[in-house]
Amino acid sequence: MKNESTEYELLFEKYVKDLESAIEEEKENIDVSEGDKTYRYELAISGRVIDVFRRYWFECDKLNDNEDIEEYVNPKDFVVDWLSGLHQNLYEIINSLPYYPIGIDENGDYS
């Protein structure tokens, strides 16, 4: 059996890297200055950032479905709460989302 926390930790490292990259790319498209109170919100709702957020939400959910891994990590906790503290700047941007761009289908699966 694989070490569960290692699987999630490796995925989280990729998430942080991809999120940082998406934010850096989107900074060029933001019309407000970094000190403006809408700056984090504008970054959070950008297409690249939302794409990374959704992709890793689904990847975390996929790990949860892996029968070889006994641990369960709530995807919301993974993509939002795990950023708090060590990655506070990323947390503040993601926490600025007005809603989570994730749906649930008729079978209760994320979509």
N, C-alpha and C positions, 0 to 999 in steps of 0.2 A: 504494500500500500504506500502511496505517495504521502509525503508530509503535507497535510492540508494547508497549514498557514503559509507554507512556502509558495504554494500555487496562487493563493490570494495576494500574497505580498509581491510576487513577481508581476502579477497582473496589475497591481496598484502602482508599481514602479513605472510600468509602461503607460498607464493612465496619466500619471503626473507628467511624464515626459511629453506625451501627445497633447495634453491640455496646455502645458506651457508653450509648446510650439504653436498651437492654434491661437492662443491669446496673443503671442508676439506677432503673428501674421495679421490678426484682426486689429491690432493697435493702429496700423497704418490706415485703416478704413473708418476709424472713429473720429467724428468731427468735434467732440468735446475734449477739453484738456483733462489731464490726469487728476487734477484737483477738483474738478466739477463733480457734484454729488451724483450725477447720472452716469459717470464714466464706467463704474463697475457693472451697472445695469446694461449699458450699451454693449459691453464685452460679453456679458452673460447671454444675451439674446442673439448674438451673432451666429451665423450659420455654422462656421467651423467649430465653435465651442459647443453648440448644441449637438452637432454630429459626434464629437468625442464623448460628450456626456451620455448620449443614447447608446453608442457603441459599447462603452464599458459597463453600462447598466446591464445590457444584454449579455455581455461576456461574464459578468459576475453571476447572473442568473443561470447561465449555461454551466458554470462551475458547480453551482448548487444542485444541478440536475445530474452531475457526474456521480455515479454509484460508487466509485472508488474513493470519493471524498466524503467523509462523515460530517464535516463541519458545514454549517450554513451561515452565510453572511447576507444580511439584508442588502439588496442592491442600492437602496437609498442611502443607507449608512456608508456603503462602500464609496459611492461617487460624491457624497457630500460630507458626511461627518468625519470620515478618515482623513480628510484634508485639514481639518481643524488642528491648530497647534503648529506642527512642523511646516505645513504648507498653508499658513494662515492667509497669505495674499490670494492664493487660488480659492481657498474656502470662501473668502469674502466675495469674490466674483461669482462663484457658483451659488452661493447663498442669496445672491441678488436676483436669481431667476424668479419671475412672478408665479410660475407653476412648473412642475416637472413635465417635460415633453415626452411623456410615456403614457400609453393607454393600456387598458386591459380588455382583451377580447371576450367573446361569449363563453369561452372555455376557462377563463380566469388566467390566461397567459398574457404576459406583457407584449405589447405591440407598439 
